[in-house]
Amino acid sequence: MTTRRVVITGLGILAPNGNGKDAYWDALLNGQSGIKRIASFDPSPFSTQIAGEVKDFDPCDYFDPKFVKRSARFVHFGIATSKLAIKDSGINLNKENRDRCGVCFGTTIGGENEIYEGQYRRFLEHGPGAVRRLTSSELTPHIATGYICSELKITGPNSTMSAGCSTGLEVINWGYKIVKRGEVDMALIGCSDTPVFPFPLSALCSIGVLSKRNEEPEKASRPYDRDRDGMVLSEGGASVVMEELNHAQDRGANIYAEIISYASTAEGQGVVQTDLSGQALVSALEQALIAGKIRPEEIDYICAHGNSMPSYDVAETNAFKAFFGNHAYKIPISSIKSMTGQPFAAAGGFQAVAASLCLKNGFVTPTINLDTPDPLCDLDYVPYHARRFSMDTALINSHSVGGTHAVLVLRKYF
């Protein structure tokens, strides 16, 4: 039986530091942060007043204005990045069997912000009759998948997933599996979140996980740095097109990377504590490499979770050391969250786009704001400057509240 290979052929992204693949890549290479003082509402009452917001984005450029008005921002990001990814792939959906195209979309909180801070307020102030007529259909996170399928007339398998900050890698695995099993020829995979709203900001401020460097927004997200004081909230969306290799070759597609394997594990020790030993991540790394028949020394680059949380950055470093041994000190490792912040479900999508471009272009993106490395985080975290680096295999890891660890392995297409 012939093994079906799965490749990435299209990338679409809206990030705080760049809209579209090219702008995002340029920003990463040049170490440009997208973190600013919050502009979408007055953040003055909050202890944290900074975030990564997507700028210069008009959903009406991608979506019928009458639907834009009634739908949530996470939907807008999903549709826009899906269309950007399809365009980047060069695929003509009119020539495809749309029953053999899959769609999976991921989000952590969906449109709850607009519902809670918009329609729920109307309900409290004016009663049941004030609630917008179509609010009920917008309550489900699956509405984004529905809009994407409707906009692109895709009629194949579809699903919606939510796994916290590991969601972006989980949805990629969904697409990888159904293409590899032969259920579809291609899959459109996306993720987005829009948590930069007063209520979620208040909730996160209350538990003290956000950086308070309000006077230096661009320097606030500082993974692996001794003086890091928490993560930076952000928003955005990312989508990828993946195809069976022969399907991509037959149409002369540009191939960014090949998907090799995936694994996920749970710490099983509580939903908010971080296991400093990193054992669950070690297990995920081991399972992913076994699945891909890859030796640890074959990993050339790691696009790490690195979220600027004091405890997590140490746990992640400990896991890399425990699994890779001496090889851990030879692997360039970087965190794009130093530039993008933490966009919840979109995080894994941001990483997948970045790692695919690293493999394609032969560069490692930097970790900015690494001024004084934490002695407990003593690996090669590529401080400040992008590095030209020939690589064949890249690994992405993500972590979510609840103790989930996800690992995706990509390889340069030969």
Secondary structure as GFF3:
##gff-version 3
##sequence-region A 1 414
A	DSSP	beta_strand	6	15	.	.	.	ID=ss1
A	DSSP	beta_strand	18	19	.	.	.	ID=ss2
A	DSSP	alpha_helix	21	29	.	.	.	ID=ss3
A	DSSP	beta_strand	35	37	.	.	.	ID=ss4
A	DSSP	beta_strand	50	52	.	.	.	ID=ss5
A	DSSP	three_ten_helix	59	61	.	.	.	ID=ss6
A	DSSP	alpha_helix	65	70	.	.	.	ID=ss7
A	DSSP	alpha_helix	73	89	.	.	.	ID=ss8
A	DSSP	three_ten_helix	93	95	.	.	.	ID=ss9
A	DSSP	three_ten_helix	98	100	.	.	.	ID=ss10
A	DSSP	beta_strand	101	106	.	.	.	ID=ss11
A	DSSP	alpha_helix	112	114	.	.	.	ID=ss12
A	DSSP	pi_helix	115	119	.	.	.	ID=ss13
A	DSSP	alpha_helix	120	126	.	.	.	ID=ss14
A	DSSP	three_ten_helix	128	130	.	.	.	ID=ss15
A	DSSP	alpha_helix	135	138	.	.	.	ID=ss16
A	DSSP	alpha_helix	143	152	.	.	.	ID=ss17
A	DSSP	beta_strand	158	161	.	.	.	ID=ss18
A	DSSP	three_ten_helix	164	166	.	.	.	ID=ss19
A	DSSP	alpha_helix	167	180	.	.	.	ID=ss20
A	DSSP	beta_strand	186	193	.	.	.	ID=ss21
A	DSSP	alpha_helix	198	206	.	.	.	ID=ss22
A	DSSP	three_ten_helix	217	219	.	.	.	ID=ss23
A	DSSP	beta_strand	236	244	.	.	.	ID=ss24
A	DSSP	alpha_helix	245	250	.	.	.	ID=ss25
A	DSSP	beta_strand	257	266	.	.	.	ID=ss26
A	DSSP	alpha_helix	279	291	.	.	.	ID=ss27
A	DSSP	three_ten_helix	296	298	.	.	.	ID=ss28
A	DSSP	beta_strand	301	303	.	.	.	ID=ss29
A	DSSP	alpha_helix	310	324	.	.	.	ID=ss30
A	DSSP	three_ten_helix	325	330	.	.	.	ID=ss31
A	DSSP	beta_strand	333	334	.	.	.	ID=ss32
A	DSSP	alpha_helix	337	340	.	.	.	ID=ss33
A	DSSP	alpha_helix	346	361	.	.	.	ID=ss34
A	DSSP	beta_strand	363	364	.	.	.	ID=ss35
A	DSSP	beta_strand	387	388	.	.	.	ID=ss36
A	DSSP	beta_strand	393	400	.	.	.	ID=ss37
A	DSSP	beta_strand	404	411	.	.	.	ID=ss38
###
